[in-house]
């Protein structure tokens, strides 16, 4: 196939201008052994780790395509669990920055993540209403818990018990027993969505935050069953004491008539704490010790509370008792003890309110051993703030320790421009103009401005002009970073600005229905002898509608003006006479551009279409359905008829205006793309989006073939459709509270296909071997057996060993789902091979897991197949013997490790005491020496 026309691929080069995305949550992480200094924040599909003290980015955890929705650091501080919008979870190592584990189970965005206190299990909640418990060590899913009717908002493990608490937007708080994997209690005391939860007072109290200004407090009591002396010991139920202390023996099964709720836990409302905020709770959390509780709403205030420990509560009670006794003695009353109780407000005291510079989206806090509270806030306007709070002070006041702002704008970037040398990039938003170095992506200038809508570099790249929403034109000097001049350009917003091809002036279009022509001039500056650049208004073109976009033709003979009446009018520049009217769009044309040779004009509209017109007669060459939402920006590549469009659907597309073909889609932005800019040489594209990020795309040397692009697009669509398909049903399993943790993905299907191919190869090789033996027997001599090239590549292994190699390469998290889509015709061969492997003692744990799962899902077919009776009998013998051997080895190793631990501890103690003795002797010698010196001095 010959290449008719060669296009070059544009690839993502960098993401910049973003401090943190407001979608996910901030999490303090420990890097280099120091907790509370570094904070991990979501940044579109990546996770940035910032050093709050230096204000520097120290680590980037690179994602794939989906936006980050949730973060949770592991208890040991070495890993970070990251949840994404598509429901996947990846666990990153904070030492290497690599993703070690990937879990696929949810169908929608992950909304809550929580590790257990040992870090061995991870629980996730999602918008798909499911809760999944994952085994982090084995890298697999344990089970799925169903019960919520709306998105899950928070998940919490209880340390003392194997229990889980979940809250959701369905107004419910559910308690799950993870031993039996069922919901045994549901709290229904909320009238609106439960947005947050926290456990305090050593997990004896639960605090829930809802859509009102009330934080509800619930007492948790672990029920200890009353033992019947006549009941046999085996039937007695072991529970926990009301104090929350766990009994040594595990809970036995309940009698049928006993209530499971009252067996495990009793939860009763004790009162409420009133917040100052009137809106809903956004985040409610405690520090690791549970001493500090903090929450915030949709405003900029973080409310901090202190939770008294049991000792502090006891001291307060004693003080109160003394006061009550004194009062009773004065009033001659008796037994005041009965009436003395601490109120909830006294046990959970308000410390202070922290007011941030903008709306808070998330926070995290850590209490240092010295008693200082460190709080980090993720704000809506692309800022991270950290505060220190000294709790030992009489009136604790929060002090802002740092603020990370330099990396981006506070609001959406509405205009972009490239300098003529392709090195500098201008971005302007509602509050500032920033100049970036394209190669280093560092911000080299920040200048305050009004709400910017359009911009350009003045020829020479030493000044920039900004058109604002208030109708002003602002001229900035880049060397000093100062505002040189402000002119009232239009009575309404300046929607568009275009540099004239002769570079002597520019034209602007505004909401006041005017097109104004300006020229650059040098004027004397009052403060200095030198002349400075200024702008002079030359002509005006009055129109009937608001002007949305203006563009010069390259020969400067024509001017294209887009109007609010959905038309584009072409005028002669010299006489301002009307030449052509381009009509056909159903909604206003928001953007347009004229090709380098002046033959074509492309217009992008809010009706989602791009139309390509001829400039000679104004005829429409082709109308293209370009985006799924409004086309926001359009620009031709220099010296070509290729152009780029940006849409509100978050995509950037490249088109060929000669062949009317879609060439490439640049996907990366997660929200509306407001604008883009192409470098003058066409090698770079920079784009700005509502997700606060700026993205740089670079033209590579890789040729792009349209047929291959279409094929890749079809494959991606197929993969997406596979993920949306109905999940395979396990025979005999009802759609109850629990289910399998994983989900069917393209990876699990590929893994199943690899297993099937390996078994097919095994069957073929076995058949060939049988034939070969028959040939050898007939010939009466050994005939060389032709080796399979695949087996030769693996080092001339046997076909059965090859199947095991393929099986071992299936990811642990995808094993069950891969076996679930495997047809039953392959299962008998697999069971025979398992028998062979387990007998040899290879991969006993993995094979037993797969074996038990296959027996569970194909139980009926396996038991009814007489051919498999002997196989199952053999598997029973070999599996039991090998598993008991593995258990013995594990037990021996555990005993050995415990012995070594005791030895090391004993040595350390001896060394510690020996060291203390040596120090004591040294002090004694020094004291004697000093005494001798004193005696000598006294004698003298």
PEVENTA-V211679 format. One record per residue. N is the residue number from 0. RES is the residue in one letter. PSI is psi in radians with two decimals (999 if undefined). NEAR is the number of other C-alpha atoms within 8 Angstrom. D_FIRST is the distance of its C-alpha to the first C-alpha in whole Angstrom. Layout:
N;RES;PSI;NEAR;D_FIRST
N;RES;PSI;NEAR;D_FIRST
This chain:
0;X;2.06;2;0
1;X;2.60;3;4
2;X;2.05;6;7
3;X;-0.71;4;9
4;X;2.38;4;12
5;X;2.17;8;13
6;X;2.70;8;15
7;X;2.45;10;18
8;X;2.41;11;19
9;X;2.27;9;23
10;X;2.64;9;25
11;X;2.27;9;28
12;X;-0.67;8;31
13;X;2.75;7;34
14;X;2.21;9;37
15;X;3.11;10;40
16;X;0.19;10;43
17;X;2.19;14;44
18;X;-0.89;12;47
19;X;2.52;13;47
20;X;2.54;14;45
21;X;-0.03;12;48
22;X;-0.78;8;46
23;X;-2.83;12;47
24;X;2.69;14;51
25;X;2.59;15;52
26;X;2.19;12;53
27;X;2.27;15;55
28;X;2.74;12;54
29;X;1.95;12;55
30;X;2.44;10;54
31;X;0.59;4;55
32;X;0.14;5;58
33;X;2.03;7;59
34;X;2.56;9;59
35;X;-0.04;11;59
36;X;-0.66;11;58
37;X;2.51;13;54
38;X;2.33;14;53
39;X;2.27;12;49
40;X;2.60;16;48
41;X;2.49;19;45
42;X;1.47;13;42
43;X;-2.03;14;39
44;X;-0.14;12;37
45;X;3.03;13;39
46;X;2.15;14;43
47;X;2.39;14;45
48;X;2.03;13;48
49;X;2.46;13;50
50;X;1.93;12;53
51;X;-0.44;13;56
52;X;-0.78;7;58
53;X;-0.32;5;56
54;X;0.48;10;54
55;X;2.67;7;51
56;X;2.07;9;48
57;X;-0.35;8;48
58;X;2.47;8;45
59;X;2.11;10;42
60;X;1.83;11;41
61;X;2.26;7;37
62;X;-3.00;8;36
63;X;-1.58;6;33
64;X;-0.62;6;32
65;X;2.64;10;35
66;X;2.50;11;38
67;X;2.35;16;41
68;X;-0.28;15;44
69;X;2.51;14;47
70;X;2.57;15;48
71;X;2.02;11;51
72;X;2.62;13;52
73;X;2.76;11;53
74;X;-0.55;9;57
75;X;-0.12;6;57
76;X;0.11;11;55
77;X;-0.33;10;52
78;X;2.77;11;49
79;X;2.13;13;48
80;X;2.27;13;47
81;X;2.14;13;44
82;X;2.53;16;43
83;X;2.94;14;40
84;X;-0.47;12;40
85;X;0.05;10;38
86;X;-0.05;14;41
87;X;2.73;14;39
88;X;2.28;12;42
89;X;2.43;12;41
90;X;2.07;12;44
91;X;2.55;14;44
92;X;2.23;12;46
93;X;-0.18;11;48
94;X;-0.79;6;48
95;X;-0.40;5;44
96;X;0.15;10;43
97;X;2.63;8;40
98;X;2.09;9;40
99;X;-0.55;8;41
100;X;2.49;8;41
101;X;2.26;11;39
102;X;2.30;12;41
103;X;1.99;11;39
104;X;-0.60;10;42
105;X;2.65;14;42
106;X;-0.23;7;41
107;X;-3.08;10;42
108;X;2.46;15;43
109;X;2.20;19;45
110;X;-0.31;15;48
111;X;2.42;12;51
112;X;2.50;16;51
113;X;2.30;11;54
114;X;2.70;15;54
115;X;3.03;12;58
116;X;-0.35;7;60
117;X;-0.29;7;59
118;X;0.19;11;55
119;X;-0.43;9;54
120;X;2.61;12;53
121;X;2.30;13;51
122;X;2.43;12;52
123;X;2.47;13;49
124;X;2.65;17;50
125;X;2.99;17;47
126;X;-0.29;12;47
127;X;0.17;11;46
128;X;0.01;14;50
129;X;2.66;14;50
130;X;2.25;12;51
131;X;2.35;14;49
132;X;2.20;13;51
133;X;2.54;13;49
134;X;1.89;12;50
135;X;-0.65;10;49
136;X;-0.80;6;50
137;X;-0.11;6;48
138;X;0.79;12;45
139;X;2.86;11;45
140;X;2.46;13;47
141;X;-0.99;10;50
142;X;2.82;11;51
143;X;2.35;13;50
144;X;2.11;12;53
145;X;2.50;11;53
146;X;-0.62;8;56
147;X;2.61;11;55
148;X;-0.03;8;54
149;X;-3.13;10;53
150;X;2.45;14;51
151;X;2.31;19;53
152;X;-0.49;15;54
153;X;2.54;14;56
154;X;2.38;15;56
155;X;2.31;9;59
156;X;2.53;12;60
157;X;2.18;11;64
158;X;-0.81;8;65
159;X;-0.58;7;68
160;X;2.81;6;66
161;X;1.05;10;63
162;X;2.76;10;63
163;X;2.39;12;60
164;X;2.29;12;61
165;X;2.57;12;58
166;X;2.71;16;58
167;X;3.04;18;56
168;X;-0.04;14;56
169;X;0.26;11;58
170;X;0.13;12;61
171;X;2.59;15;62
172;X;2.12;12;62
173;X;2.47;12;61
174;X;2.24;12;63
175;X;2.34;12;61
176;X;1.96;12;63
177;X;-0.23;9;60
178;X;-0.74;5;62
179;X;-0.10;5;62
180;X;0.88;10;58
181;X;2.78;10;60
182;X;2.08;11;61
183;X;-0.14;10;65
184;X;2.46;8;66
185;X;2.16;9;65
186;X;2.19;8;67
187;X;0.48;7;67
188;X;0.21;5;69
189;X;2.45;10;66
190;X;-0.37;5;66
191;X;-3.09;9;63
192;X;2.47;12;60
193;X;1.95;18;60
194;X;-0.35;17;58
195;X;2.74;15;60
196;X;2.70;13;62
197;X;2.54;11;64
198;X;2.31;12;66
199;X;3.09;13;69
200;X;0.94;12;72
201;X;0.79;7;71
202;X;0.46;10;69
203;X;-0.08;11;72
204;X;2.50;12;71
205;X;2.30;13;68
206;X;2.28;12;67
207;X;2.47;13;65
208;X;2.34;15;64
209;X;-2.75;15;63
210;X;0.05;11;63
211;X;-3.02;9;66
212;X;0.38;13;68
213;X;2.24;10;70
214;X;1.97;12;69
215;X;2.37;11;70
216;X;2.27;13;72
217;X;2.35;12;72
218;X;2.29;12;74
219;X;2.17;12;72
220;X;2.15;11;75
221;X;2.17;14;74
222;X;2.31;13;76
223;X;2.12;11;78
224;X;2.48;9;79
225;X;2.18;4;83
226;X;2.33;7;84
227;X;2.11;6;86
228;X;-0.47;5;88
229;X;-0.27;4;89
230;X;2.43;8;85
231;X;2.67;7;84
232;X;-0.60;5;82
233;X;-0.44;4;79
234;X;-0.12;7;78
235;X;2.53;10;79
236;X;2.20;10;77
237;X;2.34;11;76
238;X;-2.48;14;75
239;X;2.68;14;75
240;X;2.76;11;78
241;X;-0.40;9;78
242;X;-0.10;7;78
243;X;0.07;10;74
244;X;2.26;8;75
245;X;2.40;9;73
246;X;2.77;9;75
247;X;-0.57;4;74
248;X;2.64;5;74
249;X;2.79;7;71
250;X;2.32;7;71
251;X;2.98;8;72
252;X;2.62;5;71
253;X;2.72;7;73
254;X;2.72;5;75
255;X;-0.57;4;74
256;X;-0.04;4;76
257;X;2.60;7;76
258;X;2.10;6;74
259;X;-0.49;8;71
260;X;-0.85;9;71
261;X;-0.29;8;74
262;X;-0.76;12;73
263;X;-0.95;11;71
264;X;2.60;10;71
265;X;2.26;11;73
266;X;2.06;8;72
267;X;2.48;7;75
268;X;2.28;8;74
269;X;-0.23;8;77
270;X;-2.89;8;76
271;X;2.63;9;74
272;X;2.29;10;73
273;X;2.28;7;73
274;X;2.83;9;70
275;X;-0.54;6;71
276;X;2.49;10;67
277;X;-0.30;7;67
278;X;-2.99;9;64
279;X;2.76;13;62
280;X;2.28;16;61
281;X;-0.87;12;58
282;X;2.37;12;58
283;X;2.12;14;61
284;X;2.81;11;61
285;X;2.91;14;64
286;X;3.13;12;64
287;X;-0.57;6;64
288;X;-0.33;7;67
289;X;0.17;12;68
290;X;-0.49;12;70
291;X;2.32;12;69
292;X;2.38;13;67
293;X;2.65;11;65
294;X;2.79;12;63
295;X;2.76;15;62
296;X;-2.59;14;61
297;X;0.16;11;59
298;X;-2.81;9;61
299;X;0.32;12;61
300;X;2.24;13;64
301;X;2.16;13;64
302;X;2.22;14;67
303;X;2.28;13;68
304;X;2.64;12;71
305;X;2.31;11;73
306;X;2.12;13;74
307;X;2.45;12;77
308;X;3.02;8;77
309;X;-0.70;7;80
310;X;-0.76;7;82
311;X;-0.67;8;82
312;X;-0.74;11;82
313;X;-0.74;8;85
314;X;-0.77;8;87
315;X;-0.71;9;86
316;X;-0.76;11;88
317;X;-0.76;8;91
318;X;-0.77;8;91
319;X;-0.67;9;91
320;X;-0.76;11;94
321;X;-0.79;8;96
322;X;-0.74;8;96
323;X;-0.66;11;97
324;X;-0.77;9;100
325;X;-0.80;8;101
326;X;-0.68;8;101
327;X;-0.69;11;102
328;X;-0.68;8;105
329;X;-0.70;7;106
330;X;0.07;6;106
331;X;0.80;6;108
332;X;2.84;8;105
333;X;2.70;5;104
334;X;1.21;5;100
335;X;-0.23;11;98
336;X;-0.61;7;95
337;X;-0.58;5;94
338;X;-0.09;5;93
339;X;2.04;10;91
340;X;2.65;5;87
341;X;2.37;9;85
342;X;2.85;6;83
343;X;-0.62;10;79
344;X;-0.45;7;79
345;X;-0.54;7;81
346;X;-0.63;10;78
347;X;1.72;10;75
348;X;2.48;10;76
349;X;2.24;8;74
350;X;-1.06;9;74
351;X;2.98;10;72
352;X;2.36;8;69
353;X;2.13;9;67
354;X;2.05;7;65
355;X;3.01;10;62
356;X;-0.21;5;60
357;X;-3.09;9;58
358;X;2.37;12;57
359;X;2.34;17;57
360;X;-0.51;14;54
361;X;2.84;13;55
362;X;2.88;13;57
363;X;2.66;12;58
364;X;2.67;12;61
365;X;2.40;11;63
366;X;2.06;12;66
367;X;2.76;8;67
368;X;-0.43;5;70
369;X;-0.11;4;72
370;X;0.15;9;72
371;X;2.33;12;70
372;X;2.20;12;67
373;X;2.22;13;64
374;X;2.31;12;62
375;X;2.32;14;58
376;X;2.32;13;57
377;X;2.07;17;54
378;X;2.83;14;54
379;X;-0.47;11;52
380;X;0.68;9;51
381;X;0.69;17;49
382;X;2.54;13;52
383;X;2.17;13;54
384;X;2.48;14;58
385;X;2.45;13;60
386;X;2.59;12;64
387;X;2.42;12;66
388;X;2.04;12;69
389;X;1.86;11;73
390;X;-0.34;9;74
391;X;-0.23;7;77
392;X;2.70;6;78
393;X;-0.76;5;81
394;X;1.61;4;79
395;X;2.24;11;75
396;X;2.30;7;73
397;X;2.34;10;69
398;X;2.23;7;68
399;X;2.10;9;65
400;X;-0.67;9;63
401;X;2.90;10;60
402;X;2.09;11;57
403;X;1.91;11;54
404;X;-0.44;10;52
405;X;-0.42;6;51
406;X;-0.07;11;47
407;X;3.11;11;47
408;X;2.78;16;48
409;X;-0.40;10;51
410;X;-3.14;10;49
411;X;2.42;12;45
412;X;2.21;16;44
413;X;-0.20;14;43
414;X;2.51;15;42
415;X;2.66;17;40
416;X;2.57;13;40
417;X;2.54;14;38
418;X;2.85;13;40
419;X;-0.38;11;39
420;X;0.16;6;39
421;X;0.21;11;36
422;X;-0.76;10;39
423;X;2.52;11;41
424;X;2.29;13;40
425;X;2.33;12;43
426;X;2.39;13;43
427;X;2.43;15;46
428;X;-2.77;16;48
429;X;-0.32;13;51
430;X;-0.33;13;53
431;X;2.79;12;52
432;X;2.31;13;49
433;X;2.48;12;47
434;X;2.23;12;46
435;X;2.54;13;43
436;X;2.13;12;42
437;X;-0.63;10;38
438;X;-0.71;5;38
439;X;-0.27;5;41
440;X;0.44;8;41
441;X;2.51;8;44
442;X;2.05;11;47
443;X;-0.32;8;48
444;X;2.42;10;50
445;X;2.17;10;52
446;X;2.35;10;54
447;X;2.45;7;55
448;X;3.07;10;55
449;X;-3.08;10;55
450;X;1.87;10;52
451;X;2.43;16;49
452;X;-0.48;15;47
453;X;2.79;14;45
454;X;2.83;14;45
455;X;2.72;11;44
456;X;2.29;14;45
457;X;2.46;9;47
458;X;2.27;7;46
459;X;-0.31;7;47
460;X;0.42;9;46
461;X;-0.30;10;50
462;X;2.76;11;50
463;X;2.65;13;49
464;X;2.36;12;50
465;X;2.28;12;50
466;X;2.30;17;50
467;X;2.97;16;52
468;X;-0.42;13;53
469;X;-0.01;11;56
470;X;0.10;14;55
471;X;2.67;14;56
472;X;2.13;12;54
473;X;2.23;14;54
474;X;2.14;13;54
475;X;2.50;12;54
476;X;2.18;12;54
477;X;-0.55;10;52
478;X;-0.79;5;54
479;X;-0.29;5;57
480;X;0.48;10;55
481;X;2.75;8;58
482;X;2.04;10;58
483;X;-0.69;8;59
484;X;2.54;8;59
485;X;2.19;9;59
486;X;2.55;7;59
487;X;1.72;8;59
488;X;-0.85;9;56
489;X;2.81;13;56
490;X;-0.35;10;58
491;X;-2.88;10;56
492;X;2.49;14;52
493;X;1.76;19;50
494;X;-0.48;16;47
495;X;2.62;13;45
496;X;2.44;15;45
497;X;2.33;11;43
498;X;2.42;10;44
499;X;2.55;11;44
500;X;-0.50;10;42
501;X;-0.06;6;45
502;X;0.36;8;45
503;X;-0.23;8;49
504;X;-2.87;11;49
505;X;2.96;12;48
506;X;2.53;13;48
507;X;2.60;14;48
508;X;2.42;16;48
509;X;3.12;18;51
510;X;-0.02;14;52
511;X;0.29;10;55
512;X;0.51;12;53
513;X;2.57;14;53
514;X;2.14;13;51
515;X;2.44;13;52
516;X;2.33;12;52
517;X;2.66;13;53
518;X;2.61;11;53
519;X;2.48;10;54
520;X;2.75;8;57
521;X;2.22;8;59
522;X;2.72;8;62
523;X;2.32;9;65
524;X;2.33;9;66
525;X;-0.61;5;69
526;X;-0.35;4;69
527;X;2.90;7;68
528;X;-0.60;7;68
529;X;2.71;6;64
530;X;2.66;9;62
531;X;2.80;8;60
532;X;2.50;8;57
533;X;3.04;10;57
534;X;2.35;8;56
535;X;2.24;8;58
536;X;2.20;8;57
537;X;-1.00;8;57
538;X;2.92;7;56
539;X;2.45;8;55
540;X;1.97;8;53
541;X;2.31;7;55
542;X;3.01;8;53
543;X;-0.31;5;54
544;X;2.88;8;51
545;X;2.45;12;50
546;X;2.20;17;48
547;X;-0.54;16;45
548;X;2.49;15;42
549;X;2.47;16;43
550;X;2.41;11;40
551;X;2.60;14;41
552;X;2.69;13;38
553;X;-0.51;11;37
554;X;0.05;7;40
555;X;0.45;11;42
556;X;-0.53;10;43
557;X;2.66;11;42
558;X;2.17;13;43
559;X;2.29;12;41
560;X;2.13;13;44
561;X;2.30;16;43
562;X;2.88;15;46
563;X;-0.21;11;47
564;X;0.35;7;47
565;X;0.15;13;43
566;X;2.83;14;43
567;X;2.15;12;41
568;X;2.39;13;44
569;X;2.26;13;43
570;X;2.68;13;46
571;X;2.37;12;47
572;X;-0.70;10;47
573;X;-0.76;5;50
574;X;-0.20;5;52
575;X;0.47;8;51
576;X;2.62;7;51
577;X;2.37;8;48
578;X;-0.98;8;45
579;X;2.72;9;43
580;X;2.16;9;43
581;X;1.87;11;39
582;X;2.58;7;40
583;X;-0.41;6;38
584;X;2.52;11;38
585;X;-0.38;6;40
586;X;2.86;9;42
587;X;2.55;14;42
588;X;2.04;18;39
589;X;-0.40;14;40
590;X;2.73;14;37
591;X;2.89;15;35
592;X;2.69;11;34
593;X;2.39;14;33
594;X;2.88;14;31
595;X;-0.50;10;31
596;X;0.00;7;31
597;X;0.24;11;34
598;X;-0.47;9;32
599;X;2.55;11;31
600;X;2.28;13;33
601;X;2.34;12;31
602;X;2.37;13;34
603;X;2.34;17;34
604;X;2.94;16;37
605;X;-0.17;13;39
606;X;0.17;11;37
607;X;0.10;13;34
608;X;2.67;14;32
609;X;2.27;13;31
610;X;2.41;12;31
611;X;2.16;13;29
612;X;2.70;13;32
613;X;2.37;12;32
614;X;-0.19;10;35
615;X;-0.76;5;36
616;X;-0.10;6;37
617;X;0.43;10;37
618;X;2.51;8;34
619;X;2.01;9;32
620;X;-0.77;8;29
621;X;2.53;8;27
622;X;2.22;9;29
623;X;2.30;8;27
624;X;1.85;7;29
625;X;-0.84;10;28
626;X;2.92;12;30
627;X;-0.06;8;33
628;X;-3.01;10;36
629;X;2.47;12;37
630;X;2.04;20;35
631;X;-0.50;16;37
632;X;2.57;14;35
633;X;2.37;16;32
634;X;2.41;11;31
635;X;2.58;13;29
636;X;2.47;11;27
637;X;2.38;8;29
638;X;0.67;7;28
639;X;2.97;8;25
640;X;0.40;11;24
641;X;2.49;10;23
642;X;2.76;12;26
643;X;2.53;12;27
644;X;2.59;15;29
645;X;2.41;16;32
646;X;2.91;17;34
647;X;-0.15;15;36
648;X;0.09;11;34
649;X;0.17;14;34
650;X;2.66;15;30
651;X;2.25;12;29
652;X;2.55;13;25
653;X;2.41;12;23
654;X;2.72;13;22
655;X;2.04;12;20
656;X;-0.24;10;23
657;X;-0.78;5;21
658;X;-0.08;5;19
659;X;0.75;9;21
660;X;2.55;7;19
661;X;2.16;8;20
662;X;-0.92;10;18
663;X;2.60;9;20
664;X;2.21;8;23
665;X;1.85;10;26
666;X;2.36;7;28
667;X;-0.75;7;31
668;X;2.54;12;34
669;X;-0.14;8;36
670;X;-2.94;10;38
671;X;2.39;13;38
672;X;2.11;18;36
673;X;-0.68;16;39
674;X;2.87;14;37
675;X;2.92;15;35
676;X;2.41;11;35
677;X;2.48;13;32
678;X;2.65;12;33
679;X;-0.51;11;33
680;X;-0.08;7;31
681;X;0.09;10;28
682;X;-0.36;9;28
683;X;2.54;11;30
684;X;2.32;12;30
685;X;2.42;12;34
686;X;2.69;13;35
687;X;2.50;17;38
688;X;2.96;16;39
689;X;-0.28;11;42
690;X;0.21;11;41
691;X;0.03;15;43
692;X;2.64;13;40
693;X;2.36;12;38
694;X;2.42;12;35
695;X;2.29;12;33
696;X;2.42;12;29
697;X;2.46;11;27
698;X;2.12;11;24
699;X;3.11;8;22
700;X;0.06;6;20
701;X;2.16;6;17
702;X;2.59;8;14
703;X;2.10;10;14
704;X;2.22;9;10
705;X;-0.66;7;12
706;X;-0.72;6;10
707;X;-0.67;8;12
708;X;-0.78;10;15
709;X;-0.68;8;15
710;X;-0.77;8;15
711;X;-0.64;8;18
712;X;-0.73;8;20
713;X;-0.69;8;20
714;X;-0.74;8;21
715;X;-0.71;8;24
716;X;-0.67;8;25
717;X;-0.76;8;25
718;X;-0.68;10;27
719;X;-0.70;8;29
720;X;-0.59;8;30
721;X;-0.75;10;31
722;X;-0.48;9;34
723;X;-0.13;6;35
724;X;2.85;6;36
725;X;2.43;4;39
726;X;2.51;6;40
727;X;2.46;7;41
728;X;2.34;5;45
729;X;2.28;7;47
730;X;2.30;6;49
731;X;-0.06;4;53
732;X;2.17;6;52
733;X;2.80;4;53
734;X;1.32;6;52
735;X;-2.59;6;55
736;X;-0.56;11;56
737;X;2.81;11;53
738;X;-3.14;10;50
739;X;2.54;9;47
740;X;-0.63;12;46
741;X;3.12;13;42
742;X;2.78;10;40
743;X;2.15;11;37
744;X;3.03;10;34
745;X;-0.53;9;30
746;X;-0.72;7;31
747;X;-0.63;12;34
748;X;-0.74;11;32
749;X;-0.69;8;30
750;X;-0.74;10;33
751;X;-0.68;12;34
752;X;-0.68;9;31
753;X;-0.71;9;31
754;X;-0.76;11;35
755;X;-0.75;10;34
756;X;-0.71;8;31
757;X;-0.72;11;34
758;X;-0.65;12;37
759;X;-0.77;8;34
760;X;-0.72;9;34
761;X;-0.76;11;38
762;X;-0.80;8;38
763;X;-0.78;8;36
764;X;-0.65;9;38
765;X;-0.71;9;41
766;X;-0.74;8;41
767;X;-0.72;8;39
768;X;-0.68;9;42
769;X;-0.81;8;45
770;X;-0.73;8;43
771;X;-0.72;10;44
772;X;-0.69;8;47
773;X;-0.70;8;48
774;X;-0.78;9;46
775;X;-0.72;11;49
776;X;-0.72;8;52
777;X;-0.68;6;51
778;X;-0.41;7;51
779;X;0.23;6;53
780;X;2.90;6;52
781;X;2.18;6;49
782;X;2.30;7;45
783;X;2.36;4;43
784;X;2.14;6;41
785;X;2.17;4;37
786;X;2.49;7;36
787;X;2.33;6;33
788;X;-0.58;6;31
789;X;-0.78;6;31
790;X;-0.60;13;35
791;X;-0.65;10;34
792;X;-0.51;7;32
793;X;0.18;8;35
794;X;0.67;6;38
795;X;0.82;8;39
796;X;2.91;9;40
797;X;2.76;7;41
798;X;-0.66;11;39
799;X;-0.65;8;42
800;X;-0.56;8;42
801;X;-0.73;12;38
802;X;-0.73;12;38
803;X;-0.70;8;41
804;X;-0.77;8;39
805;X;-0.71;11;36
806;X;-0.68;8;39
807;X;-0.46;7;40
808;X;-0.16;6;37
809;X;2.27;9;37
810;X;2.47;7;38
811;X;-0.64;8;42
812;X;-0.25;12;42
813;X;0.04;12;39
814;X;-0.92;11;41
815;X;-0.78;10;43
816;X;-0.58;11;40
817;X;-0.72;12;38
818;X;-0.47;10;40
819;X;-0.57;9;41
820;X;0.00;9;38
821;X;2.19;11;38
822;X;2.65;6;39
823;X;-0.41;7;42
824;X;-0.39;5;41
825;X;-0.25;10;40
826;X;-0.78;10;43
827;X;-0.77;9;46
828;X;-0.70;8;44
829;X;-0.70;9;43
830;X;-0.69;10;47
831;X;-0.73;9;48
832;X;-0.72;9;46
833;X;-0.73;11;48
834;X;-0.75;12;51
835;X;-0.81;8;50
836;X;-0.84;11;49
837;X;-0.62;14;52
838;X;-0.63;10;54
839;X;-0.19;6;53
840;X;0.43;8;53
841;X;2.26;7;49
842;X;0.92;8;48
843;X;-0.78;11;51
844;X;-0.83;7;51
845;X;-0.80;7;47
846;X;-0.66;10;48
847;X;-0.69;9;51
848;X;-0.80;8;49
849;X;-0.70;11;46
850;X;-0.85;10;49
851;X;-0.63;8;51
852;X;-0.74;9;48
853;X;-0.70;11;47
854;X;-0.60;9;51
855;X;-0.78;7;51
856;X;-0.42;9;48
857;X;0.53;10;48
858;X;-0.82;9;52
859;X;-0.81;6;53
860;X;-0.64;7;50
861;X;-0.79;9;51
862;X;-0.45;9;55
863;X;-0.10;6;55
864;X;1.92;8;53
865;X;-0.46;6;55
866;X;-0.43;6;53
867;X;0.03;10;53
868;X;-0.85;9;56
869;X;-0.66;7;57
870;X;-0.79;11;54
871;X;-0.68;8;55
872;X;-0.80;8;58
873;X;-0.72;9;57
874;X;-0.68;10;55
875;X;-0.82;8;58
876;X;-0.91;8;60
877;X;-0.70;11;58
878;X;-0.83;11;56
879;X;-0.77;8;60
880;X;-0.77;8;61
881;X;-0.66;12;58
882;X;-0.70;10;58
883;X;-0.64;8;62
884;X;-0.82;8;61
885;X;-0.67;8;59
886;X;-0.71;8;61
887;X;-0.76;8;64
888;X;-0.76;8;62
889;X;-0.77;8;61
890;X;-0.73;8;65
891;X;-0.79;8;66
892;X;-0.72;8;63
893;X;-0.76;8;64
894;X;-0.72;8;68
895;X;-0.75;8;67
896;X;-0.71;8;66
897;X;-0.68;8;68
898;X;-0.80;8;71
899;X;-0.68;8;69
900;X;-0.79;8;69
901;X;-0.69;8;73
902;X;-0.81;8;73
903;X;-0.75;8;72
904;X;-0.72;8;73
905;X;-0.76;8;77
906;X;-0.75;8;76
907;X;-0.74;8;75
908;X;-0.77;8;78
909;X;-0.79;8;80
910;X;-0.70;8;78
911;X;-0.81;8;79
912;X;-0.65;8;83
913;X;-0.72;8;83
914;X;-0.75;8;81
915;X;-0.71;8;84
916;X;-0.78;8;87
917;X;-0.76;8;86
918;X;-0.70;8;86
919;X;-0.76;8;89
920;X;-0.72;8;91
921;X;-0.77;8;89
922;X;-0.69;8;90
923;X;-0.77;8;94
924;X;-0.76;8;94
925;X;-0.70;8;93
926;X;-0.76;8;96
927;X;-0.72;8;98
928;X;-0.76;8;97
929;X;-0.71;8;98
930;X;-0.71;8;101
931;X;-0.76;8;102
932;X;-0.72;8;101
933;X;-0.72;8;103
934;X;-0.72;8;106
935;X;-0.76;8;106
936;X;-0.66;7;106
937;X;-0.70;6;109
938;X;-0.74;5;111
939;X;999;4;110
